Structure formats: C-alpha cells, structure tokens
Amino acid sequence: MNTILIVDDDHALCRSLELQLGSARHKTGSAYSAAEARELACSFKPDLVLLDLNLPDQSGLELLPFLVENGHTVVIMTGELNNRLVVEACSRAPMII
C-alpha cells in the first residue's frame, strides 16, 4: 500500500482518482490548492504526489520545488495543451524514468 496525494482543483477528478487508487488498496488524500498541498505534504507524508500544473492559488510549477526538496516523488498531470509548461516542469526536477 502506498500513500498518494492528489493535487488538483478539479474535485471530480480527485474523487475519481481516490476511488480508483483506493480500490487498489492505496491510501489517498486530495488537496485542491497549493496551500492545501503544502500542508498535506508535510502531515500526510505521501509516497507519491500527483500534481496538476493549474491550481487556483499558485502554479504547480511553483509548488514543484517545495515538493521535490521535501523528498516527494512527483508525477505531473495537466490538461494543458502548451508543451512549454510540460518541458519547464521536467527541467525543474530530477526525473526517474
């Protein structure tokens, strides 16, 4: 069982991911803003963070260094069609493929 933090302002998407991951016996939590994500990342101690780039209070790109510096493994999720943001996200954090 892994602990997974979902960071996305889309409540329906978060709930869907929680159900799917929960059925695979993962413990999940959701944050709908960067501020909530910072709090939960510290208290929830996730093994993995699923991070959207578009958050209401701060860009996921701005949150990414905080998560990486605190030892979290991060997977970027976005519906953004602009590839520049994806490339920028990849350049801000070490990647394990």
Secondary structure, 3 states (H helix, E strand, C coil): CCEEEEECCCHHHHHHHHHHHHHCCCEEEEECCHHHHHHHHHHCCCCEEEEECCCCCCCHHHHHHHHHHCCCEEEEECCCCCHHHHHHHHHHCCCCC
